[in-house]
Amino acid sequence: MENFKVGIIVPVYNSYPYFKKCIDSIINQTYKNIEICIVNDGSTDKDTLNFLKDIGDLDNRIVVINKPNGGSGSARNLGIDYFNNMKNATDHLSRDGGGLIM
């Protein structure tokens, strides 16, 4: 069972205190073969943006994709595209530090 990689999509919009708690919970799970795709849906608050900027250094299983605000559904869909390696999700992504930045 540990050979299966689990992809987790976390859409984020201006929710630092809850978002940090969520990420801490995911990282501390006993099953370690995971990749976490955080899709920042155009957050504007300073705490969320600062945490997102540094989170790639926290754990190498974390990928951050930034996009303009479009709602949680579009953020989840972009995360699904990322995990499915869909061309439209990765066309404009470049590796920057610990995560992918759009």
N, CA, C and O atoms as a DFTB+ gen file, in Angstrom:
408 C
 N C O
     1  1       0.815      -1.200       0.000
     2  2       0.000       0.000       0.000
     3  2       0.858       1.263       0.000
     4  3       0.439       2.288      -0.537
     5  1       2.048       1.207       0.592
     6  2       2.892       2.401       0.671
     7  2       3.500       2.791      -0.665
     8  3       4.152       3.831      -0.755
     9  1       3.308       1.989      -1.707
    10  2       3.817       2.329      -3.028
    11  2       2.921       3.329      -3.735
    12  3       3.349       3.942      -4.714
    13  1       1.705       3.513      -3.278
    14  2       0.769       4.415      -3.913
    15  2       1.010       5.841      -3.439
    16  3       1.036       6.115      -2.239
    17  1       1.186       6.743      -4.397
    18  2       1.329       8.155      -4.050
    19  2      -0.054       8.777      -4.051
    20  3      -0.844       8.566      -4.971
    21  1      -0.338       9.540      -3.018
    22  2      -1.620      10.216      -2.872
    23  2      -1.412      11.700      -3.136
    24  3      -0.541      12.333      -2.539
    25  1      -2.224      12.249      -4.042
    26  2      -2.173      13.677      -4.335
    27  2      -3.258      14.405      -3.560
    28  3      -4.421      14.004      -3.580
    29  1      -2.879      15.464      -2.886
    30  2      -3.820      16.248      -2.077
    31  2      -3.849      17.665      -2.622
    32  3      -2.811      18.316      -2.747
    33  1      -5.041      18.135      -2.943
    34  2      -5.218      19.495      -3.466
    35  2      -5.803      20.359      -2.367
    36  3      -6.822      20.012      -1.770
    37  1      -5.152      21.497      -2.096
    38  2      -5.636      22.422      -1.080
    39  2      -5.817      23.795      -1.723
    40  3      -4.837      24.508      -1.935
    41  1      -7.082      24.182      -2.043
    42  2      -7.304      25.535      -2.545
    43  2      -7.225      26.522      -1.380
    44  3      -7.718      26.244      -0.287
    45  1      -6.600      27.676      -1.623
    46  2      -6.388      28.653      -0.549
    47  2      -6.791      30.038      -1.016
    48  3      -6.463      30.458      -2.126
    49  1      -7.511      30.742      -0.150
    50  2      -7.820      32.148      -0.397
    51  2      -7.943      32.865       0.944
    52  3      -8.923      32.668       1.663
    53  1      -6.961      33.691       1.286
    54  2      -6.996      34.529       2.499
    55  2      -7.463      33.773       3.740
    56  3      -8.438      34.166       4.381
    57  1      -6.779      32.711       4.071
    58  2      -7.234      31.905       5.207
    59  2      -6.073      31.412       6.059
    60  3      -6.062      30.256       6.483
    61  1      -5.109      32.265       6.309
    62  2      -3.865      31.846       6.955
    63  2      -4.043      30.988       8.208
    64  3      -3.489      29.889       8.242
    65  1      -4.772      31.412       9.234
    66  2      -4.777      30.589      10.454
    67  2      -5.314      29.174      10.200
    68  3      -4.768      28.207      10.732
    69  1      -6.356      29.044       9.410
    70  2      -6.951      27.736       9.129
    71  2      -6.098      26.951       8.153
    72  3      -5.946      25.737       8.287
    73  1      -5.547      27.637       7.180
    74  2      -4.721      27.023       6.160
    75  2      -3.461      26.417       6.777
    76  3      -3.084      25.295       6.439
    77  1      -2.808      27.150       7.678
    78  2      -1.601      26.639       8.330
    79  2      -1.929      25.381       9.129
    80  3      -1.178      24.406       9.089
    81  1      -3.026      25.398       9.840
    82  2      -3.457      24.234      10.623
    83  2      -3.723      23.035       9.702
    84  3      -3.358      21.904      10.024
    85  1      -4.354      23.289       8.568
    86  2      -4.645      22.250       7.582
    87  2      -3.360      21.620       7.056
    88  3      -3.240      20.396       7.010
    89  1      -2.403      22.454       6.659
    90  2      -1.140      21.954       6.110
    91  2      -0.358      21.178       7.167
    92  3       0.195      20.119       6.871
    93  1      -0.307      21.687       8.384
    94  2       0.373      20.971       9.473
    95  2      -0.247      19.590       9.668
    96  3       0.470      18.610       9.872
    97  1      -1.561      19.511       9.607
    98  2      -2.260      18.241       9.773
    99  2      -1.909      17.265       8.650
   100  3      -1.677      16.083       8.902
   101  1      -1.871      17.756       7.422
   102  2      -1.555      16.887       6.281
   103  2      -0.109      16.393       6.370
   104  3       0.155      15.206       6.177
   105  1       0.814      17.291       6.658
   106  2       2.233      16.931       6.731
   107  2       2.491      15.891       7.816
   108  3       3.359      15.032       7.660
   109  1       1.748      15.963       8.906
   110  2       1.987      15.083      10.052
   111  2       1.223      13.765       9.997
   112  3       1.203      13.027      10.982
   113  1       0.600      13.458       8.872
   114  2      -0.074      12.169       8.727
   115  2       0.956      11.044       8.766
   116  3       2.127      11.261       8.452
   117  1       0.529       9.856       9.144
   118  2       1.460       8.730       9.204
   119  2       1.820       8.224       7.811
   120  3       2.921       7.712       7.610
   121  1       0.915       8.358       6.852
   122  2       1.223       7.956       5.478
   123  2       2.041       9.064       4.827
   124  3       1.564      10.192       4.706
   125  1       3.242       8.764       4.414
   126  2       4.180       9.800       3.962
   127  2       4.314       9.911       2.441
   128  3       4.897      10.879       1.952
   129  1       3.794       8.952       1.688
   130  2       3.956       8.980       0.237
   131  2       2.865       9.851      -0.392
   132  3       1.960       9.354      -1.063
   133  1       2.974      11.161      -0.159
   134  2       1.973      12.114      -0.632
   135  2       2.646      13.276      -1.352
   136  3       3.832      13.545      -1.163
   137  1       1.867      13.951      -2.172
   138  2       2.279      15.230      -2.745
   139  2       1.128      16.192      -2.507
   140  3      -0.031      15.863      -2.758
   141  1       1.453      17.371      -2.025
   142  2       0.449      18.371      -1.685
   143  2       0.520      19.497      -2.698
   144  3       1.550      20.157      -2.834
   145  1      -0.574      19.714      -3.407
   146  2      -0.648      20.795      -4.387
   147  2      -1.518      21.897      -3.790
   148  3      -2.738      21.762      -3.690
   149  1      -0.868      22.985      -3.396
   150  2      -1.590      24.125      -2.841
   151  2      -1.856      25.094      -3.979
   152  3      -0.925      25.557      -4.638
   153  1      -3.123      25.401      -4.211
   154  2      -3.484      26.335      -5.275
   155  2      -3.951      27.620      -4.619
   156  3      -5.035      27.681      -4.038
   157  1      -3.113      28.653      -4.720
   158  2      -3.446      29.959      -4.183
   159  2      -4.375      30.659      -5.169
   160  3      -3.973      31.005      -6.280
   161  1      -5.615      30.862      -4.750
   162  2      -6.639      31.434      -5.620
   163  2      -6.689      32.954      -5.484
   164  3      -7.744      33.527      -5.210
   165  1      -5.535      33.603      -5.679
   166  2      -5.483      35.057      -5.661
   167  2      -5.554      35.684      -4.283
   168  3      -6.123      36.765      -4.129
   169  1      -4.989      35.031      -3.279
   170  2      -4.991      35.598      -1.928
   171  2      -4.368      36.983      -1.918
   172  3      -3.450      37.276      -2.685
   173  1      -4.884      37.830      -1.033
   174  2      -4.371      39.194      -0.924
   175  2      -3.861      39.524       0.473
   176  3      -3.183      40.536       0.654
   177  1      -4.177      38.687       1.470
   178  2      -3.721      39.031       2.820
   179  2      -2.260      38.638       3.007
   180  3      -1.806      37.607       2.511
   181  1      -1.539      39.483       3.732
   182  2      -0.093      39.373       3.892
   183  2       0.323      38.058       4.562
   184  3       1.308      37.450       4.143
   185  1      -0.397      37.610       5.583
   186  2      -0.015      36.393       6.299
   187  2      -0.071      35.162       5.394
   188  3       0.842      34.336       5.401
   189  1      -1.144      35.047       4.619
   190  2      -1.271      33.911       3.699
   191  2      -0.163      33.949       2.658
   192  3       0.471      32.928       2.391
   193  1       0.075      35.112       2.068
   194  2       1.098      35.229       1.023
   195  2       2.489      34.922       1.562
   196  3       3.273      34.252       0.889
   197  1       2.811      35.398       2.760
   198  2       4.122      35.112       3.360
   199  2       4.288      33.617       3.634
   200  3       5.353      33.052       3.387
   201  1       3.242      32.986       4.142
   202  2       3.308      31.555       4.430
   203  2       3.488      30.761       3.132
   204  3       4.274      29.815       3.077
   205  1       2.756      31.153       2.099
   206  2       2.875      30.467       0.809
   207  2       4.270      30.627       0.206
   208  3       4.787      29.710      -0.432
   209  1       4.866      31.783       0.411
   210  2       6.196      32.049      -0.140
   211  2       7.241      31.119       0.478
   212  3       8.179      30.704      -0.203
   213  1       7.087      30.792       1.751
   214  2       8.082      29.998       2.465
   215  2       7.729      28.514       2.582
   216  3       8.562      27.720       3.019
   217  1       6.532      28.134       2.207
   218  2       6.076      26.774       2.479
   219  2       6.825      25.710       1.686
   220  3       6.954      24.578       2.150
   221  1       7.322      26.052       0.499
   222  2       8.081      25.083      -0.288
   223  2       9.335      24.622       0.418
   224  3       9.791      23.499       0.205
   225  1       9.902      25.480       1.261
   226  2      11.088      25.107       2.034
   227  2      10.732      24.221       3.227
   228  3      11.598      23.542       3.779
   229  1       9.475      24.229       3.617
   230  2       9.015      23.450       4.776
   231  2       9.033      21.956       4.478
   232  3       9.410      21.159       5.338
   233  1       8.635      21.573       3.282
   234  2       8.507      20.165       2.931
   235  2       8.625      20.032       1.419
   236  3       7.936      20.740       0.683
   237  1       9.480      19.144       0.948
   238  2       9.686      19.021      -0.494
   239  2       8.543      18.318      -1.218
   240  3       8.582      18.186      -2.442
   241  1       7.535      17.868      -0.496
   242  2       6.354      17.249      -1.113
   243  2       5.301      18.287      -1.473
   244  3       4.241      17.941      -1.996
   245  1       5.583      19.549      -1.200
   246  2       4.605      20.617      -1.410
   247  2       4.906      21.373      -2.692
   248  3       6.046      21.755      -2.955
   249  1       3.867      21.582      -3.481
   250  2       3.937      22.384      -4.697
   251  2       2.920      23.508      -4.539
   252  3       1.792      23.267      -4.108
   253  1       3.310      24.737      -4.884
   254  2       2.397      25.880      -4.806
   255  2       2.157      26.403      -6.214
   256  3       3.100      26.656      -6.963
   257  1       0.890      26.562      -6.565
   258  2       0.513      27.166      -7.837
   259  2      -0.292      28.415      -7.515
   260  3      -1.289      28.348      -6.797
   261  1       0.136      29.544      -8.040
   262  2      -0.588      30.803      -7.862
   263  2      -1.430      31.074      -9.099
   264  3      -0.972      30.881     -10.225
   265  1      -2.657      31.520      -8.887
   266  2      -3.545      31.868      -9.994
   267  2      -4.396      33.058      -9.587
   268  3      -4.566      33.318      -8.396
   269  1      -4.932      33.783     -10.557
   270  2      -5.860      34.863     -10.229
   271  2      -7.130      34.279      -9.603
   272  3      -7.486      33.130      -9.867
   273  1      -7.800      35.064      -8.786
   274  2      -9.009      34.602      -8.113
   275  2     -10.062      34.174      -9.124
   276  3     -10.399      34.908     -10.053
   277  1     -10.570      32.966      -8.914
   278  2     -11.595      32.437      -9.805
   279  2     -12.546      31.514      -9.078
   280  3     -13.433      30.921      -9.693
   281  1     -12.369      31.388      -7.768
   282  2     -13.233      30.525      -6.977
   283  2     -12.581      29.193      -6.671
   284  3     -11.654      28.761      -7.356
   285  1     -13.087      28.547      -5.623
   286  2     -12.470      27.293      -5.173
   287  2     -12.599      26.188      -6.209
   288  3     -11.726      25.324      -6.297
   289  1     -13.670      26.198      -6.995
   290  2     -13.828      25.177      -8.034
   291  2     -12.734      25.252      -9.075
   292  3     -12.183      24.224      -9.472
   293  1     -12.408      26.462      -9.526
   294  2     -11.347      26.601     -10.534
   295  2      -9.987      26.260      -9.928
   296  3      -9.112      25.739     -10.619
   297  1      -9.808      26.552      -8.644
   298  2      -8.550      26.197      -7.973
   299  2      -8.412      24.673      -7.880
   300  3      -7.342      24.127      -8.151
   301  1      -9.483      23.996      -7.502
   302  2      -9.444      22.523      -7.441
   303  2      -9.197      21.928      -8.829
   304  3      -8.430      20.976      -8.975
   305  1      -9.849      22.493      -9.839
   306  2      -9.659      21.970     -11.196
   307  2      -8.217      22.127     -11.664
   308  3      -7.687      21.244     -12.338
   309  1      -7.578      23.240     -11.316
   310  2      -6.174      23.432     -11.677
   311  2      -5.299      22.406     -10.958
   312  3      -4.342      21.889     -11.535
   313  1      -5.627      22.112      -9.705
   314  2      -4.897      21.075      -8.971
   315  2      -5.066      19.706      -9.613
   316  3      -4.107      18.941      -9.707
   317  1      -6.273      19.395     -10.054
   318  2      -6.518      18.128     -10.751
   319  2      -5.718      18.086     -12.046
   320  3      -5.109      17.067     -12.373
   321  1      -5.718      19.201     -12.787
   322  2      -4.931      19.263     -14.018
   323  2      -3.447      19.031     -13.724
   324  3      -2.764      18.329     -14.469
   325  1      -2.960      19.619     -12.646
   326  2      -1.556      19.433     -12.270
   327  2      -1.259      17.953     -12.061
   328  3      -0.278      17.433     -12.591
   329  1      -2.100      17.281     -11.294
   330  2      -1.848      15.864     -11.010
   331  2      -2.049      14.977     -12.229
   332  3      -1.428      13.920     -12.333
   333  1      -2.895      15.388     -13.139
   334  2      -3.099      14.622     -14.372
   335  2      -2.075      14.978     -15.446
   336  3      -2.121      14.444     -16.555
   337  1      -1.154      15.877     -15.118
   338  2      -0.139      16.342     -16.062
   339  2      -0.758      16.890     -17.340
   340  3      -0.237      16.691     -18.437
   341  1      -1.868      17.578     -17.177
   342  2      -2.541      18.168     -18.329
   343  2      -1.704      19.336     -18.839
   344  3      -1.166      20.109     -18.047
   345  1      -1.593      19.463     -20.138
   346  2      -0.796      20.509     -20.756
   347  2      -1.225      21.899     -20.302
   348  3      -0.369      22.748     -20.053
   349  1      -2.528      22.155     -20.188
   350  2      -2.979      23.501     -19.837
   351  2      -2.631      23.893     -18.407
   352  3      -2.642      25.081     -18.085
   353  1      -2.325      22.944     -17.548
   354  2      -1.970      23.279     -16.169
   355  2      -0.493      23.595     -16.029
   356  3      -0.094      24.291     -15.095
   357  1       0.322      23.093     -16.944
   358  2       1.757      23.246     -16.760
   359  2       2.411      24.122     -17.822
   360  3       3.624      24.324     -17.775
   361  1       1.657      24.641     -18.768
   362  2       2.216      25.482     -19.823
   363  2       2.998      26.672     -19.282
   364  3       4.077      26.983     -19.786
   365  1       2.472      27.335     -18.271
   366  2       3.067      28.581     -17.794
   367  2       3.682      28.450     -16.403
   368  3       3.860      29.448     -15.704
   369  1       4.001      27.242     -16.007
   370  2       4.580      27.028     -14.690
   371  2       6.095      26.925     -14.806
   372  3       6.622      26.392     -15.783
   373  1       6.778      27.437     -13.810
   374  2       8.229      27.286     -13.778
   375  2       8.654      26.948     -12.355
   376  3       8.009      27.363     -11.392
   377  1       9.717      26.211     -12.230
   378  2      10.188      25.788     -10.918
   379  2      10.870      26.990     -10.260
   380  3      11.724      27.645     -10.858
   381  1      10.467      27.264      -9.002
   382  2      11.028      28.399      -8.277
   383  2      11.182      27.986      -6.827
   384  3      10.200      27.983      -6.085
   385  1      12.377      27.640      -6.406
   386  2      12.589      27.238      -5.024
   387  2      11.918      25.896      -4.762
   388  3      12.145      24.929      -5.490
   389  1      11.092      25.840      -3.724
   390  2      10.478      24.583      -3.322
   391  2       9.208      24.244      -4.052
   392  3       8.693      23.142      -3.865
   393  1       8.672      25.116      -4.866
   394  2       7.401      24.784      -5.492
   395  2       7.237      25.390      -6.856
   396  3       8.090      26.138      -7.334
   397  1       6.146      25.062      -7.465
   398  2       5.837      25.623      -8.771
   399  2       5.084      26.916      -8.585
   400  3       4.162      26.994      -7.773
   401  1       5.463      27.912      -9.319
   402  2       4.822      29.217      -9.227
   403  2       4.301      29.589     -10.593
   404  3       5.030      29.516     -11.582
   405  1       3.053      29.986     -10.656
   406  2       2.461      30.392     -11.928
   407  2       2.625      31.882     -12.110
   408  3       2.193      32.431     -13.123
